[in-house]
Amino acid sequence: MTIEHHDLVHEFPQLRDRIHELKTGNTHFRKLFDEYHTLTKSIETMETGAMAVATHTEEIAKKRRVHLKDELYKMLVA
């Protein structure tokens, strides 16, 4: 099974420079970015089967990631 990567640069390659700018200059963005990155790694681990979790747990994590991605995107395009 191929795991799709969801890091922000893969999600928004056209915003690479803006991501870097906000990561280094906006503490709130950095906090959300770090949470998104950590959550994405955890979800990828769940998807590979390396960490056995209930489907519900994985779904909750994915919903949180979508919420974070939406917040981050709004900051990126503001």
N, C-alpha and C positions, 0 to 999 in steps of 0.2 A: 504494500500500500504506500502510495506517495503522500507525503505530508506537505500541505500547502503552507508556505511561510506567510505570516501576517504582520511582520514588522512594518513600521510606518513607512520606511523607505520603499519597500516592496509595494505597499498599498498606494502610496502617493509619490511615485518617482519624480514627478514634475515639481514637487515641493521640497526636494532634498535640501536646498539651500535654506529655505524658510524653517524647516525642521531643525537644522543645525543652529540657526540664529536664535530660535526660541529656546532650544535646549540649553544654550549657553547664557541667555540673557533674561530668562523669565522663570523664576523659581516655581511658580504654580504649574506652568507647562512642564517643567522638568519633573515635578512630582508625579503628574499624571502620566507622562511619558515613561517614567521608570515603572510605575504600576502596570501600565499597558505591556511593557516589555516583559516584566516578570510573569504576568498572567499568560501572555502568549507562549512563553517557554513552558509553563506548567501545562497548558492545553496541548501543546505539541507532544509533551511527554505522555499525557493521557491518551492521545490519539495513536501513539505508537504501541500502546499496551504495556509500556514500561512501568506505568503506575496504574494499578487497578482501582477504578473508582466507579461509583454508580453513574448511570447515564444522566440522572437528574443533576448530580454534582457537576458533570461536564457541561450540561446545558446552562446551568447557572453561571459558570465561568465564562462561557461563550457570550451570554447576554451581557455580562459585565464588560467584557472586552468590546462589544459593539457600542455600549454606552460610552466607554472611554474614548473609543475611536471617533465617535460623533463629537464629543467635547473637544478633542484635540484638533479635529478637522475645522471646527468653527474658529478656533484660535488661529489656525494656520492661514485661513482665508480672510480673517478680519483685517 
